[in-house]
Amino acid sequence: MDVVLFIVELLVVLGCIVMGTRFSGVALGLWGGVGVAILVFVFRLPPGSPPVDALLIVISVVVASSVMQVSGGIDWMVSVAAKIISSHPKQITLIAPLVAFLFSVGAGTSNILYPLLPVIQDLSYRNGIRPSRPLSLSVVATGVALACSPVSAAMAAMVTLTEVQPYGFELVDILKVTIPAAVVGIVVSSFVVRRLGKDIADDPAIQARIAAGTLPAPDASGSVKQAEVTVTARGRNAAIVFFLGVFAIVAFGLFTGIRPLDADGVPVGMTPIIEIVMFVVGTLILLISRPKVSEVPTTTVFRAGMVSAVALFGLAWLTDTFLAHYTEQISDSIGGLVSAAPWIFALGVFLVCVLTTSQSTATRTIVPIGLAAGIPLGLLSGMWAGAFAGIYLLPTNGSQIAAANFDATGSTKLGTKLVDHSFFVPTLVLAVTTIAFGALFGVLWG
């Protein structure tokens, strides 16, 4: 291998990722395409394979999710989540993150958290609990949730990489590692997070605002702020149909005997099954809930999903073009290092999440390196899940900004030095604990 040429081409890949990160959004995909052009036309590398299967999964899931949102399904899910959180106010630092995690897993998106933020803030403050604690961990928990969701863009990218031969590691194999790792990670992290910052009674800044009359004193007997959603029977029905689709996907993953056979007499892979089920789900919601189809492209889920698809397309194509040319060399030179210290793989996923704030991009960028290095797939999946918390290491994500704005006490801070914000410690703690337990479960069950 020409080391100089390898380094130059690697710098092209990293440079395009950095430039895409500076502009964010669809620019990630555009700069990925520029990188492909440089590698192909300047360095004469053969074009890699665009992530077509992953894109088709993302599109099918985004369409079904958007139809559900227009029907009021996400509003209904938010109302249910708010009731669960309100029923255990004293344990909100644990319950709120677990609920945020669970509903993000079911919906395949962290956007469901936004309407819950004022509920979490109000309920925690009325019970004398520093709002930054449940708010920060709830936000970070939605990050690892996407490694546990059968219908997230990140899982779409992961499945298309691992279910093919010679790996044969399918959706259910991933979920049985990532879900318990994330749940245990959240539980352990809650014990750490509930000790962060001063209690309301001991915080001089909050007490000064209460004394000045700009902030009401905590009163658990008062009414709790409700999530600003409209709950309808149509929304309930849409959400139920969507969840049934998610359960169907998991069932097909668990029981290969119920899958149809392909032309070779082999059970159909999970990639086309996810796409088929999601299209059926979207159509059933159309027939049952009768949403306005014209509003589907305007939903937050649709816009965020399409941006993720463009970013995934460009950057995944870029990394595949580079990695496909150097797979053997990377396996020989880096494989031993990563095998001896698998945490390097987790660190790579974590750092790409930090830079791009996209779990699907991190998946398509780093997971192929881990596969080429020969990391056991169970271990790889567990570390992959925990590293997703990295998207919240810097205070630049929309849900972080929203949480800080909703916190009337001012305890949830975005900071001024990148590392002094309220999400920094919860991000590191949840990442480390989930990676550790993910590695353990991955070795035991992978």
N, C-alpha and C positions, 0 to 999 in steps of 0.2 A: 504493500500500500504506500502510495506517495503521501507521506505525512503532511508535507506543506500544502498539497492540493486538498487533502482531507480537511485540514484546519481552515483553509480559505473558504471552502464550501460550507463548512459548519458555521463560520462567521456570517455567511450570507443568510443561512437559515435563522440564526439567532438575531441578526440585524433586522430581518423582516418581521419577526415576532415582536421585537422591541418597538419598531415603527408602528406596527398594528396596534400595539398596546397604547401608544401615545395618543392615537386617534380614537381607539376603542370601537365597539359596535361592529358594524359591517366592515369597517376598515381592517379588522383582523383578517377577514377573508380576502379582501382585495390585496393586502400586502402579501398574503400567502400565495396568491396567484402571481404576483410580481416575482416572488422568490422562485417559483416553479419556472417562470420564463428565464430567469438568470441561469438557473441550473441546467436547463435544457438547451438554450440557445448560446450561452457563453461557455459553459463547461461541458456541454454535449452529453449530459447524463440522459438516459431514457426516461420519459415521463413516468411517474408512479401511477398507482391506481387511485382514482378519486374514490372517496368513501361513499359510494352510491347506496349500498345497503343501509348504512347508518343514516344517511340523509332521508331515505324513504321511510325508515322507522320514525324519525323526527317529524317528518311532514304528516304522516298518518296520525301520530299521537297529538301533535299540535292542533290539527283540524278537529279531532274528536274533543279535545280539551276546550277548544275555543267555542265549539257548538254548545258544550256543557255550560260554559261561562255565560254565553248569551241567554241560555235558558234559565239562568239563576242557580245553577248547580253549585258553583263555588260560594255564593252567598249562603246557601243552605248549609254547606259544610262549615263555613265560618260560624254560623249560629250554633251549630252543634258543638264545635270546638270551644266557643265562648262559655257555653253552659258547663262543659266538663271542667274548664279552668276555674269557673266561679264556684264550683261545688267543693273545691279543696283550697280555700284561700291561704291557709297557713303554710301549705306546702307548695306554694306557687313557683318557687325557684326550681323545683323538680317537675311539677305537673305541667307548667306552661311549656318548657322545652320539649317534654315528651309528646305533648299534644301537637305542638308545631311540627315536630319530627314526623309523627304519625300521619298527619293530614298532608304534609308535603310528599311523603312516600306515596300516599294514595292518589294525589293529584298530579304528581310528577313535576311539580313546580314549587318554588319557594314564595311565589307571589301571594299565596293564600295567607301569609303571615301579616300582611299590611293591615287589614281591618282588625286584626287581633291585638295589635300593638297598644291602642288606647285602652282596651279592656285590661290587658296585663298591667299597664302602668297604673290605672285607677285602682284596680283590685289590690295590688301590692302595696300601694301607698296607704290606702284605707286600713290596711292591716298592719301598718307600721313596719313594712319591709321595704328596704331600699330598692326602688324600681329598677335601677341599673342592673341588679343581679338577675332577675328573671328575663328582663328585656335582652340583655347581652347574650345570655346562653340560648335563649329561644332563637335569636337571629342566627347564631353560629350553628345550632342544631339543624337548621334547614339546609345547611351546606352539605353535611354528611348524609342527610336524608336522600339526596339524589343518587347516592351510590347504593341505595336500598330500594329504589323505586323501579318496578318493571317498566314504567312508561316515561322515564326521564331521558333527556337527550344524551346524558353521560352514559346511562346504561345501554342505550342504543349503540353508542360507539364501542363500549366494552364488549357487548355480546358479539358484535360482528367481528371482533378481533379474536375472541377466545373460543367460539363455538366451532370454528373451522378446524379441519384436520391439519396438523397432528394433535391439536390440543383437545378438542371435544369437550370443553368446559362450558356448560350451558348456563342459562339464566338462573335456574334453581341452585346450581352449584355455587354461583356467586352470592345469591341471596342468603343461603344458609350460613355464610361466613359474615357478610356485611351487616345484616340486620342485628344479630346478637351483639356483634362488636360495637355497633353504634349505640345500641340501647344501654349496654353496660358502660360505655364511654360517657354517655350523657348523665347517667346516674352518679358515677364517680365524680364527674366534673361538677355536678350540682353541689356536692359537699365542699368543694374548693371555692366555687363562685359565691356561695352564700356567706362566705367570710370576707369577701372583697369589699372595701370601702367601709365607712362608718355607718352604724345604724342611724336611722332617722333622728332618734332622740339625742344622739351624740354628734350629729353633723352640724357644726356652727353655721354653715352657709344656709342650710335648709331651715334651721331654727330661726335664723335672722329674718328670713322671708316670711316665716309664719308670724313672728312677732310684729313685722311691719304690715301684716295684713294682705300681702300680695300672694300668699299661699295659704289655703285653709288648713287647719290642723287635721291630722288623720282621724277618721271617724269610721270605724268598721260597720256602724249601724246605718250609714248612709247608703243611698242607691249607687250601684256600680254602673259606670258608663257602659252602654251597650255598643256592640259592634254595629257600624253604620251599614247595614245590609237589608235587603228586602227579601223576606222569606216567602216562598210560594210553593204550592203543590207541584207546579211544573219544574221548579228548581230541584225539589226533593227527588222527583222521579228521574230527572236527568242525572243527578249525582248517583242515584242507586244503579242506573243502567251503566254508568261509567265504572263504578266499583265492581259490578258484576263482570265487566270486561276485563278489569285488572285480575280478578279472581280466576277468570277463564284462562288468561295467559299463564298464571302461576300453575293452574291445573294441567295445562298442556305441557308445561315444563317438567312437572313432577311425574306425569304418567305418559311416557312416550308411546304406550300402546294405543292411546286414544287419538294419536295424530294420524292424519292421512299419509299415504305412502307416495314417494316421488317415482319417477320413471324407472329408477333402479331398484324399487321395492324397499327403500330405506325410509324411515319416518322423516317427514318434512322438518327442516330445521326451524328454530324459534324465530329467526328473522322474518320470513314471510308470514308466519303465524301471527306475530305481533301486528304486522301491517294489516292483515286481513281482519283480525279481531277489532282493531281500532276503527277501521272503516265501517264495519258492521255496527259498532257502538255509536259512532257519529250518526249513522243513518237512522238507527232506532231512536236516538234522542230527537232527531228531526221529526220523526213520525209521532212520537209520544208527546213531546213538549211543545212542538210547533214554534221554535224560535225564529226570529227574523234572520234569515241567512245573510242578508246584505250587511248585517252588523258583525258577522264573524271576523272579517279582516281587520276590524277596528278594535278588537279586544286586546287587553294587555298581554294575555297568554299568546295570542297569535303573533303580535309584534315581537315579543321577546323570543318566541320560538323560531321565527324566521331569521332574526338576527343571529341566533345561535347556529342555525343551519348554514348561513353564509360563512360565518367564522369557521365552523367545522369544515366546510368544503375546502376553503382556501388553505388553511393551516394544515389540515390532515393530508391534503394532496402534496403540499410542500414537504412535510416530514416523511411521507411515504416515498417520494421521489429521492430524497437523500438516503433514507435508511435502507431502501430496497437495493441500492447500489453498494452499500457497505455492511450489509447484514452479517456476512461471514467474518469480516474484519472486526466488527463491533463485538460479535459473539466471542471471538478469540481473545481480543485485547481487554474488553471491559467485562466480559462474562464472569471471569474468575473473581474480579474485584467486587462486582455486585453480589455474586453468590456468597462470597466471604462476608460481606457487609450489606445485607439486603436493605438496611435503612437508607442507603444511598438512593435506592429507587424511590422510597417514600419521600425523601427530601426533594427529589426531582419533580415528582407530581405536585408536592406542596408549593415549590417555588414557581412552577408554571401557573398554578392556580392564583398565586399572589400577583403575578405579572399580568395575567390575562383576565382574571376574575371569571374564568370559564372552565367548569369541570370537564365538559366534553372536549375542549381543546387540549387540556392537560392529559386527558385519556388518550387521544389520538397521537399526541406528541411523545409521551413518555412510556406508555404501556408497551408499544412495540419494542422499545429498547429492553424492557424487562423480560419480554418474551424471548427476544434474541439471546439474552444473557442466561436463559434457562432457569429463572426463578420459578419455584413450584407455584402452580396456579392458585392454590388456596392461600398461600402466604402472600402472593401478589395481590389478590383481591382484598384481603384484610387491610393491608397497608394502603392500598389505593383508596379505600373508603375513608380512612382517617385523615389522609392528606387533603381531602376535599375541604376541610375546615380552613385551608389556607386562603380561600377567596376573601376572608374577613380579617386577614392580618393587618391590612391597611384600611383606614376609615373612608373608603371611597365608594362603597356599595350603597345602592339606593335604600335597602332595608336598614342599614346602619344609620344613615342620615334621617330616615323616617323615625326610627326608634328614639334618636336623640331629640328630634323635634316634638315628639309626642310626650316626652318626659317633662312634665310641668315642674318637677323639683329641680331639674338641672343636674341630677346625679349621673345621667347617661351622657358622656362627653365624647366628642370627636377628637379632642386634643389639638395640639399645635405642632407636635414633633414626630408625628407618624407612629410613635410607640406609646404615647401617653393617653390613648383613648380607652374607653370602657370595654372594647371588644378584644383587645390585644391578649390579655391573660386568658380569658375564656377560649379564644382561638387556639392558643398554644396548648392549654390543658386538654381540651377536647381532642385535638389532633394527636397528641402524645398518647393519651389513654386509649383512643379508638385504634390507633396504629398498633399499640402493644397488644390489646385484646384481639384485634383482627389477626395479627400474626399468630397468636396462640390458637385461636379458633381455626385459622387457616391450616396450621400444621396438623391439628387434631382431626379436622373434618374435610379438608380440601382434597 
